[in-house]
Amino acid sequence: MNSVIIHTLGPQETDSNDAAHYYLDRNTSIKAQIILHNSYEEIINTFPKYRNEFFLVPTAFKSAKFNMSWGELHYRYLSQLILKDCFLHSLNPLVVLENCGQKNGIAYSHPATAQLLITHVQPSQIRYCPSKYLAYQQYLQDGQYSLTNERNISLSSNEKILARYESQMIWSLYQIKG
């Protein structure tokens, strides 16, 4: 791997982008372009277009749209992906937020973090977003609850942090066969 393209979840505020930069910082012999996408599903849907390029995904991957976890992704696309590397990299601290001025029971979360969210709140509705960053952006519009990265937030006087977590994550780097 001398010069490669790595596809992962964007925008720049995501843990996926951080993990891609972390990987490249630790593997200085690899020159890479990181391409950020709106969702993992967008990347998966276009595997044939990215032949011989790379796909970076956390092992906590979960898709509500495809009803698939990382393990299911790994086996379902076994003929299209070659696992090239794995590494450990921390997530930005996670927080469960409540907007005390909102009483609609709507919660925003990435599908992978929804179970953690509901250990603290019982929303009437969970709306899934492609990233924790976008979950926070939607929460700001009309949400009562959200699980997002701590660095994404700017607390108002109506908001409170219900829980905070620090977590390690295993990241998988695949080469796309197409």
C-alpha positions, 0 to 999 in steps of 0.5 A: 500500500503506497498510495491509496484511497480510503472511503469512510463516514463523514463529515469531518466531525466523525469518529471515522474521519478521526480514525482514518487520520489516526491510522495514516499518522501511525502508518507513515509509509502509506500515502492516502486520500480520505474520501468522506461519505454521507453514510456507510450504506452509500459506500457499500452500495458503490463497492464496484465503483471503488475497486482496489480502494479501501473501506474503513469501518468500526466493528460497532457498525450497524445499519438500520437501512440494511438491517445489518451489523459489522459481522453481517457486513463482514460475511455478506460481502466476503467475496467483495472485501479483503480485511487488510488491517485492524486497529484500536482507536478511541471514540470521542467521548459519547454523551446522552443529551436531553433538551428539557424545553422539548417534551416530544419524546423524539430521540436522535441516534446513530443505529449503533448507539441506540441501545446505549441511548435507551439505557438512559431514556425511554423515548417515544420515537428513535430517529436514526441518523447516518452519524452521531454528528448528524444525530446532534444536528437533527436533535437541535431541530426538534429532538428531546434526546440525542446520543452524540460525541461530546465535541459536537455539543454546545450546551444551552441553558435548557439542556443537560448531559444525562450520561457520558462514556469513554470508549475504545473502538476496533476499526477494520480496514478493508480492500474493496475487490469490487 
